[in-house]
Amino acid sequence: MSAGTKLLIAGAMVAWAGAAQVSAAATLTIACAAVGIEQRLCRDGAGAWAARTGHRVTLIQTPSLANERLALFQQLLAAGSSDIDVLQIDVIWPGTLGRYFTDLSPHIDAEVRARHFAALIDNYTVDGALTAMPWYGDVGLLYYRKDLLTRYGHGVPETWDDLAATAAAVVAAERAEDAEGAARMVGYVFQGKAYEGLTCNALEWIVSHGGAILAADGSPAIDRAPAVRAIETAASWIGAIAPKGVLNYAEEEARGTFQSGQAVFMRNWPYAWALVNGAGSPVAGKVGIAPLPRGEGGERVGTLGGGGLAVSKFSAHPALAADLVADLTGYDEQIRRAIAGAFNPTLPAAYDDPDLLRAQPIMAALRPVLTGAVARPARIAGDRYNALSALLWNAVHDSLAGRGDAAGNLEAAALRIKRLRRGGQW
């Protein structure tokens, strides 16, 4: 491993050596995310492949925040590093990183590729090359304390105004009853830190108010009335139904607050379902999920997320790495991950699997929500998407923190986005 990788990567787990004897055992390195139980599931899946094949796999622990992981991958790949063979990538990264990845089409049969949702295969295809195989789908969801809503006679909110009113009412009722932990109870937690997760939340707020990040012609639309109204609404929550600390929350901070019983509502991804209902969770059995609320003039939408597995073009073992990718994204492994961690399969047939539906009834509700998810403008912006997203999340974060107003912050960001385009084109 290069000195640069040693400095940048948080740590590496012990390699798994397969029990089978092969004439030329190879060692592969896989970089997985470290959110929730993702790393453990990755470790176990890769370890099973190693045991069957007789090869070795080393797990590299990467930053938990997506934009920090992207920066790490960009630095390593731009340097031509062969330190990582298989990389877990975000659904929005193919346009940014695709040129560094091996085309998986020659390594994975067309019949196997056709078993996945076509939209996801298309998402990972750049200039005709399959840059990654879909591993799991994702969508933003509203988590709610169904026990508290029932206790105080409230329904699941359909609008953001309903959510704000219900959150405030439930918190007040808990404090009036002097319920355990009521002094620490808050109404709503979400991903408010200045990173990609805030872009996901902002997209949901904006689209749910009838707006968009980019207009149909690719020009910025965040300075238009629906987007401004959406961010003003979100800013009004800070210090009211949402704690000021939410400005430093990513996924796990939001989950920690909600899972400890200190929040009425939470916005998060499906991975949190298995954890909030896991053994020892204070809120196990007390949680429901629903589509996120809508604002005036919009629809209830969640941001499309998810991850895929790519093979570095600098890998010394591209065919073997592609075999590991095919195994980890296959039916049996996706079912295992869905049962153990509530990760949404990218295979339509998986949603009819009786074992999965018994273990995770949530899957029956997630398929239609995934179908209606809204995508970030990553394919439009291409390799400039990360810069576009940073302009948005910084403007939104400033607005939430009270550093300027939403109208002024979004107008300034829109001007910078215009300059980011080259000659009016992405």
C-alpha positions as CSV (number, residue, x, y, z in Angstrom):
1,M,0.0,0.0,0.0
2,S,1.3,3.4,-0.9
3,A,2.3,6.0,1.7
4,G,-0.5,8.3,0.4
5,T,-3.1,5.6,1.0
6,K,-1.8,4.9,4.5
7,L,-2.2,8.6,5.3
8,L,-5.7,8.9,3.8
9,I,-7.4,5.7,4.7
10,A,-8.7,5.3,8.2
11,G,-7.6,1.7,8.6
12,A,-7.7,-1.8,7.2
13,M,-9.2,-4.9,8.5
14,V,-7.3,-8.3,8.6
15,A,-7.4,-10.0,5.2
16,W,-9.6,-13.1,4.8
17,A,-7.9,-16.1,3.3
18,G,-10.0,-18.6,1.5
19,A,-10.0,-22.2,2.8
20,A,-9.7,-23.7,-0.6
21,Q,-6.3,-24.1,-2.1
22,V,-5.7,-22.5,-5.5
23,S,-2.5,-22.5,-7.5
24,A,-2.2,-18.7,-7.6
25,A,-4.1,-17.2,-4.7
26,A,-4.5,-13.4,-5.2
27,T,-5.2,-10.7,-2.7
28,L,-7.9,-8.2,-3.5
29,T,-8.7,-5.0,-1.7
30,I,-12.2,-3.6,-1.3
31,A,-13.2,-0.2,0.0
32,C,-16.7,-0.2,1.6
33,A,-18.6,2.5,3.4
34,A,-18.7,2.6,7.2
35,V,-22.3,3.8,7.9
36,G,-24.3,1.7,10.3
37,I,-23.7,-2.0,9.6
38,E,-22.5,-1.6,6.1
39,Q,-18.9,-2.5,6.8
40,R,-19.8,-5.7,8.7
41,L,-22.1,-6.8,5.9
42,C,-19.4,-6.0,3.3
43,R,-16.8,-7.9,5.4
44,D,-19.0,-11.0,5.7
45,G,-19.9,-11.1,2.0
46,A,-16.4,-10.6,0.8
47,G,-15.2,-13.2,3.4
48,A,-17.6,-15.8,2.1
49,W,-16.4,-15.2,-1.5
50,A,-12.8,-15.6,-0.3
51,A,-13.6,-18.9,1.4
52,R,-15.2,-20.3,-1.7
53,T,-12.5,-19.2,-4.1
54,G,-9.3,-19.6,-2.1
55,H,-8.3,-16.0,-2.7
56,R,-7.9,-13.2,-0.1
57,V,-9.8,-10.0,0.4
58,T,-8.7,-7.1,2.5
59,L,-11.3,-4.5,3.7
60,I,-10.3,-0.9,3.6
61,Q,-12.2,1.4,6.0
62,T,-13.0,4.7,4.3
63,P,-14.6,7.9,5.6
64,S,-18.3,7.7,6.5
65,L,-19.2,10.9,4.7
66,A,-19.8,10.5,1.0
67,N,-18.0,13.6,-0.1
68,E,-14.9,12.8,2.0
69,R,-14.9,9.3,0.5
70,L,-15.2,10.8,-3.0
71,A,-12.3,13.1,-2.4
72,L,-10.2,10.1,-1.2
73,F,-11.1,8.0,-4.3
74,Q,-10.4,11.0,-6.6
75,Q,-6.9,11.4,-5.2
76,L,-6.0,7.7,-5.3
77,L,-7.4,7.1,-8.8
78,A,-6.0,10.3,-10.3
79,A,-2.6,9.1,-9.1
80,G,-3.0,5.7,-10.8
81,S,-2.9,3.9,-7.5
82,S,-3.5,0.1,-7.6
83,D,-4.1,0.0,-3.8
84,I,-7.8,-0.6,-4.1
85,D,-9.3,-3.1,-6.5
86,V,-13.1,-2.8,-5.8
87,L,-14.7,0.4,-4.7
88,Q,-18.1,1.1,-3.3
89,I,-19.4,4.2,-5.2
90,D,-22.4,6.4,-4.8
91,V,-25.1,6.4,-7.4
92,I,-24.1,10.0,-8.4
93,W,-20.4,9.3,-9.0
94,P,-20.2,7.5,-12.4
95,G,-19.9,10.8,-14.3
96,T,-17.1,11.9,-12.0
97,L,-15.1,8.7,-11.6
98,G,-16.2,6.5,-14.5
99,R,-13.1,7.1,-16.5
100,Y,-11.1,5.4,-13.8
101,F,-13.1,2.2,-13.8
102,T,-13.0,-1.1,-15.7
103,D,-15.9,-1.7,-18.1
104,L,-17.7,-4.6,-16.5
105,S,-19.7,-5.5,-19.5
106,P,-17.1,-8.1,-20.8
107,H,-16.8,-9.6,-17.4
108,I,-20.5,-9.9,-16.3
109,D,-23.0,-11.7,-18.6
110,A,-25.8,-9.6,-20.2
111,E,-28.3,-12.0,-18.7
112,V,-27.0,-11.2,-15.2
113,R,-27.0,-7.5,-15.9
114,A,-30.6,-7.7,-17.1
115,R,-31.8,-9.0,-13.7
116,H,-31.2,-5.6,-12.2
117,F,-33.5,-2.5,-12.5
118,A,-32.8,-1.1,-15.9
119,A,-32.7,2.4,-14.6
120,L,-29.8,1.6,-12.3
121,I,-27.8,-0.2,-15.0
122,D,-28.3,2.9,-17.2
123,N,-27.2,5.1,-14.3
124,Y,-23.9,3.3,-14.0
125,T,-23.3,3.3,-17.8
126,V,-21.1,6.1,-19.0
127,D,-20.3,6.4,-22.7
128,G,-21.3,2.8,-23.3
129,A,-19.1,1.4,-20.5
130,L,-20.6,-0.2,-17.4
131,T,-18.7,1.5,-14.7
132,A,-20.3,-0.3,-11.8
133,M,-22.8,-2.9,-10.9
134,P,-25.8,-1.8,-8.7
135,W,-25.5,-3.1,-5.2
136,Y,-28.4,-1.5,-3.3
137,G,-31.0,1.2,-3.9
138,D,-31.9,4.0,-1.5
139,V,-34.5,6.7,-1.0
140,G,-35.1,9.3,1.6
141,L,-37.9,8.4,4.1
142,L,-39.8,9.9,7.0
143,Y,-39.4,7.9,10.2
144,Y,-41.9,8.6,12.9
145,R,-42.7,7.5,16.5
146,K,-46.0,5.7,15.9
147,D,-46.5,5.2,19.6
148,L,-46.3,8.9,20.3
149,L,-48.6,9.9,17.4
150,T,-51.2,7.4,18.6
151,R,-50.9,8.5,22.2
152,Y,-51.6,12.1,21.5
153,G,-54.1,11.6,18.6
154,H,-52.0,12.7,15.6
155,G,-51.8,11.3,12.2
156,V,-48.8,10.8,10.0
157,P,-48.1,14.3,8.5
158,E,-48.6,14.7,4.7
159,T,-47.2,18.3,4.5
160,W,-44.2,20.0,6.0
161,D,-46.6,22.4,7.9
162,D,-48.3,19.3,9.4
163,L,-45.0,17.9,10.4
164,A,-43.9,21.1,12.2
165,A,-47.2,21.4,14.0
166,T,-47.4,17.8,15.0
167,A,-43.7,17.7,16.2
168,A,-44.3,20.8,18.3
169,A,-47.5,19.4,19.8
170,V,-46.0,16.0,20.7
171,V,-42.9,17.5,22.3
172,A,-45.1,19.9,24.3
173,A,-47.3,17.0,25.4
174,E,-44.4,14.9,26.5
175,R,-43.0,17.7,28.5
176,A,-46.3,18.4,30.1
177,E,-46.6,14.8,31.2
178,D,-43.0,15.0,32.4
179,A,-42.3,11.8,30.4
180,E,-38.9,10.2,30.7
181,G,-36.4,12.0,28.6
182,A,-38.9,14.7,27.7
183,A,-36.5,17.5,28.5
184,R,-34.2,16.3,25.7
185,M,-37.1,15.5,23.2
186,V,-37.0,17.3,19.9
187,G,-39.4,17.3,17.0
188,Y,-37.4,16.5,13.9
189,V,-33.8,15.5,13.0
190,F,-32.3,15.3,9.6
191,Q,-28.9,15.6,7.8
192,G,-28.1,19.3,8.3
193,K,-24.3,19.1,8.1
194,A,-22.7,20.9,5.1
195,Y,-22.1,17.8,2.9
196,E,-23.8,15.8,0.3
197,G,-26.5,14.6,2.7
198,L,-27.7,18.2,3.0
199,T,-28.0,18.4,-0.8
200,C,-30.3,15.3,-0.6
201,N,-32.5,16.9,2.0
202,A,-32.5,20.2,0.1
203,L,-33.6,18.5,-3.1
204,E,-36.5,16.9,-1.3
205,W,-37.6,20.2,0.2
206,I,-37.3,22.0,-3.1
207,V,-39.0,19.5,-5.3
208,S,-41.7,19.0,-2.6
209,H,-42.4,22.7,-3.0
210,G,-42.6,22.5,-6.8
211,G,-39.1,23.6,-7.5
212,A,-35.8,22.1,-8.9
213,I,-32.1,22.5,-8.5
214,L,-31.6,22.9,-12.3
215,A,-34.2,23.9,-14.9
216,A,-34.9,21.7,-17.9
217,D,-32.3,23.6,-19.9
218,G,-29.6,23.0,-17.3
219,S,-29.6,26.5,-15.9
220,P,-29.8,27.0,-12.1
221,A,-33.3,27.1,-10.6
222,I,-32.4,27.4,-6.9
223,D,-33.0,31.1,-6.9
224,R,-36.6,30.8,-8.0
225,A,-39.6,31.2,-5.6
226,P,-40.4,27.5,-4.9
227,A,-36.8,26.8,-3.9
228,V,-36.5,29.9,-1.7
229,R,-39.8,29.1,0.0
230,A,-38.6,25.5,0.7
231,I,-35.3,26.6,2.3
232,E,-37.1,29.3,4.3
233,T,-39.4,26.7,5.6
234,A,-36.5,24.4,6.6
235,A,-34.7,27.3,8.3
236,S,-37.8,28.0,10.4
237,W,-37.4,24.6,12.1
238,I,-33.9,25.3,13.5
239,G,-34.2,26.0,17.2
240,A,-38.0,25.3,17.1
241,I,-38.7,21.7,16.2
242,A,-35.1,20.8,15.2
243,P,-32.2,21.3,17.6
244,K,-29.4,23.7,16.5
245,G,-27.1,20.7,16.7
246,V,-28.8,19.3,13.6
247,L,-26.5,21.6,11.6
248,N,-23.7,19.1,12.4
249,Y,-25.8,16.0,11.9
250,A,-25.0,13.4,9.2
251,E,-27.0,10.1,8.9
252,E,-25.6,8.5,12.1
253,E,-26.0,11.5,14.3
254,A,-29.7,11.8,13.2
255,R,-30.2,8.1,13.8
256,G,-28.5,8.2,17.2
257,T,-30.9,10.9,18.4
258,F,-34.0,9.2,17.0
259,Q,-33.0,5.7,18.1
260,S,-32.4,6.9,21.7
261,G,-36.0,8.0,21.8
262,Q,-35.2,11.8,21.7
263,A,-37.0,12.7,18.5
264,V,-40.5,12.4,17.1
265,F,-39.6,12.4,13.4
266,M,-36.4,11.7,11.4
267,R,-35.4,11.9,7.8
268,N,-33.0,9.1,6.9
269,W,-32.3,6.2,4.5
270,P,-33.8,2.7,4.7
271,Y,-30.6,1.3,6.3
272,A,-31.7,2.9,9.6
273,W,-34.8,0.7,9.8
274,A,-33.0,-2.5,10.8
275,L,-31.0,-0.5,13.4
276,V,-33.9,1.4,15.1
277,N,-35.8,-1.9,15.4
278,G,-32.8,-4.0,16.4
279,A,-32.2,-5.8,19.7
280,G,-31.6,-3.3,22.4
281,S,-33.0,-0.3,20.6
282,P,-35.1,1.8,22.9
283,V,-37.6,2.5,20.1
284,A,-37.8,-1.0,18.6
285,G,-41.4,-1.7,17.5
286,K,-42.4,1.9,18.0
287,V,-41.4,3.2,14.6
288,G,-43.2,3.7,11.3
289,I,-42.1,4.9,7.9
290,A,-43.8,7.1,5.3
291,P,-42.9,9.2,2.3
292,L,-41.5,12.5,3.2
293,P,-44.0,15.4,3.4
294,R,-44.8,17.8,0.6
295,G,-44.9,21.6,0.5
296,E,-47.1,24.0,-1.4
297,G,-47.2,23.1,-5.1
298,G,-45.1,20.0,-4.9
299,E,-45.3,16.2,-4.3
300,R,-44.0,13.9,-1.7
301,V,-40.7,12.7,-2.9
302,G,-37.5,11.1,-1.6
303,T,-34.0,11.6,-3.1
304,L,-32.7,8.6,-5.0
305,G,-29.6,7.1,-3.5
306,G,-27.8,3.9,-3.4
307,G,-24.5,2.3,-4.1
308,G,-22.7,0.2,-6.7
309,L,-19.4,-1.7,-6.9
310,A,-16.8,-0.7,-9.4
311,V,-13.4,-2.2,-10.3
312,S,-10.4,0.2,-10.6
313,K,-8.8,0.1,-14.0
314,F,-5.5,0.1,-12.2
315,S,-6.3,-3.2,-10.5
316,A,-3.8,-6.0,-11.0
317,H,-6.6,-8.5,-11.1
318,P,-9.5,-7.0,-13.0
319,A,-11.3,-10.2,-13.9
320,L,-11.0,-11.6,-10.4
321,A,-12.2,-8.3,-9.0
322,A,-15.2,-8.4,-11.4
323,D,-16.0,-11.9,-10.1
324,L,-16.1,-10.5,-6.6
325,V,-18.4,-7.7,-7.7
326,A,-20.7,-10.1,-9.5
327,D,-20.9,-12.3,-6.4
328,L,-21.6,-9.4,-4.0
329,T,-24.3,-7.9,-6.3
330,G,-25.9,-11.2,-6.9
331,Y,-29.3,-12.4,-5.7
332,D,-28.3,-14.4,-2.7
333,E,-26.0,-11.7,-1.3
334,Q,-28.5,-8.9,-1.9
335,I,-31.2,-11.0,-0.1
336,R,-28.8,-11.5,2.8
337,R,-28.0,-7.8,3.0
338,A,-31.6,-6.9,2.8
339,I,-32.6,-9.2,5.6
340,A,-29.7,-8.3,7.8
341,G,-29.5,-4.5,7.1
342,A,-32.7,-3.5,5.2
343,F,-30.6,-2.5,2.1
344,N,-33.0,-2.3,-0.9
345,P,-32.2,-4.9,-3.5
346,T,-31.5,-3.7,-7.1
347,L,-33.1,-6.9,-8.5
348,P,-36.9,-6.7,-9.0
349,A,-37.3,-10.4,-8.3
350,A,-36.0,-9.9,-4.8
351,Y,-39.1,-8.0,-3.8
352,D,-41.2,-11.1,-4.2
353,D,-38.8,-13.2,-2.0
354,P,-40.9,-14.7,0.8
355,D,-37.9,-14.9,3.2
356,L,-37.2,-11.2,2.7
357,L,-40.8,-10.1,3.1
358,R,-41.1,-12.1,6.3
359,A,-38.0,-10.6,7.7
360,Q,-38.4,-7.1,6.4
361,P,-42.1,-6.3,5.6
362,I,-40.9,-2.8,5.0
363,M,-39.7,-3.9,1.5
364,A,-43.3,-4.1,0.3
365,A,-43.7,-0.4,1.0
366,L,-40.3,0.6,-0.3
367,R,-40.6,-0.6,-3.9
368,P,-43.1,2.1,-5.0
369,V,-41.3,4.8,-3.1
370,L,-38.1,3.9,-4.9
371,T,-39.9,4.0,-8.2
372,G,-41.0,7.6,-7.6
373,A,-37.6,8.8,-6.2
374,V,-36.1,12.1,-7.5
375,A,-32.6,12.0,-8.9
376,R,-29.9,14.6,-8.2
377,P,-28.7,16.3,-11.4
378,A,-25.4,14.3,-11.4
379,R,-25.8,13.1,-15.0
380,I,-26.5,16.6,-16.3
381,A,-23.6,18.2,-14.4
382,G,-21.1,15.3,-15.0
383,D,-17.7,15.8,-13.5
384,R,-18.8,19.2,-12.2
385,Y,-21.6,17.8,-10.1
386,N,-19.6,17.7,-6.8
387,A,-18.8,21.5,-7.3
388,L,-22.5,22.2,-8.0
389,S,-23.6,20.2,-5.0
390,A,-21.1,22.0,-2.7
391,L,-22.4,25.4,-3.8
392,L,-26.0,24.2,-3.0
393,W,-25.2,22.6,0.4
394,N,-23.2,25.6,1.6
395,A,-25.9,28.1,0.6
396,V,-28.5,26.0,2.3
397,H,-26.4,25.4,5.4
398,D,-25.7,29.2,5.7
399,S,-29.5,29.7,5.5
400,L,-30.3,27.2,8.2
401,A,-27.6,28.6,10.4
402,G,-28.9,32.2,10.0
403,R,-26.0,33.5,8.1
404,G,-27.9,35.6,5.6
405,D,-31.4,34.8,4.3
406,A,-32.4,32.0,1.9
407,A,-33.2,34.4,-1.0
408,G,-29.8,36.1,-0.9
409,N,-27.8,32.9,-0.3
410,L,-29.5,31.0,-3.1
411,E,-29.2,33.9,-5.5
412,A,-25.5,34.0,-4.9
413,A,-25.1,30.3,-5.3
414,A,-27.1,30.4,-8.6
415,L,-24.7,33.0,-9.9
416,R,-21.8,30.8,-9.1
417,I,-23.5,27.8,-10.7
418,K,-23.9,29.8,-13.9
419,R,-20.2,30.5,-13.9
420,L,-19.5,26.8,-13.3
421,R,-21.2,26.0,-16.6
422,R,-18.9,26.5,-19.6
423,G,-20.5,28.6,-22.2
424,G,-23.9,27.9,-20.8
425,Q,-23.3,24.2,-21.1
426,W,-22.5,21.4,-18.7
